[in-house]
């Protein structure tokens, strides 16, 4: 029997754990789920015969290593900054490792040690990063095999609310880590556009978006996501004229979120003074000029040049920025105040469904002709627990774990899913779960 350890039982793990448990008898596995909240871990296992649950504080390295030592593979679903100690433990105990997070510098430094220990550390195995890598590389490799010259590659992903649950002015609800939603874009943005290197400072990011359309699902806004240039290496696109990675939101979101950026409400660099007892209205007013003759609403309109009846201003009103109710935090940064507010206002209802939208766009030359192509994927969740986010993240990680345990993925060291021996079998099985892409191409 092989032992699989899942560390973390948060909202993105429902489909991951379900998949592993359904495959456990066929492959003779035991699946153990570990989380700080032992009751949550037990709920995820739901009494499965080949499953068990345990409480774990990952800062307790003795307990962590004890669980890793008895495992053949670990799937770490912890926050990104917590993966390195788990990966180090896996190397020490010769246990394979899978995560859905970007490869951090700390994990990257483990490459030689992983190879010496003959273990696989497969990272970036979720939806974004993960399915985006795999679907892009499959199509890029197909084009290159036909001697096409690729001149532009743009890719976008959005974790959004499904059309039937799209019922607030922002057209957005929390389907993943709310802190990451608040801090999105603060790490700096670089990309290449028509042969020129481009940079967008954070305070300009949400005013620099483009309008995109996904067949059957309408229009979206796409804004730049982090450092696109590093993907030239991963995707083999050093000579491309345009390379751009972006995030999708529904129209109107970026202009309204830009208001919060300009006000300073997304800053995570300092603590708000005397926050205990402060209302949201007082919080926003603390960023505005002193003028007793003007209401907070009028000062926001003047500062941001917003019309009183504009849709952008109505989104700020609906969010609750001008409400006189207490925030309910004793201490916190501006970003933490905003995070608490959006968790209240953008909460998924029990019957709400989410949606993952992914879009790749390519320009290429083939046989003396120029082509534009688009590849899109839309996946809908079942409800607020069995979400599209959990399905896409969880299945990508779970399938790759199975492929490592069965020897299909047999390369060692630190991997991301950009080579055919990884993306081929994973994408093939994802299609069995209705996660697949629609292709369109036309001459230009």
Secondary structure, 3 states (H helix, E strand, C coil): CEEEEEECCCHHHHHHHHHHHHHHHHHCEEEEEEECCHHHHHHHHCCCCCEEEEECCCCCHHHHHHHHHCCCEEEECCCHHHHHHHHHHHHHCCCEEEECCCCCHHHHCCHHHHHHCCCEEEECCEECCEHHHHHHHHHHHHHHHCCCEEEEEEEEEEEEECHHHCCCCCCCCCCCCHHHHHHCCCCCEEEEECCEEEEECHHHHCCCEEEEEECCCEEEEEEECCECCCHHHHHCCCCCCEEEEEEEECCCHHHHHHHHHHHCCCCCCCECCCCCCCEHHHHHHCCCCCCCCCCHHHHHHHHHCCCCCCHHHHHHHHHCCCCCCECCCCCCEHHHHHHHHHHHHCCCCCCCCEEEEEEEEEEEEECCEEEEEEEEEEEECCCCCCCHHHHHHHHHHHHHHHHHHCCCCCCCEEEECCCHHHHHHHHHHHHHCCCCCEEEEEEC
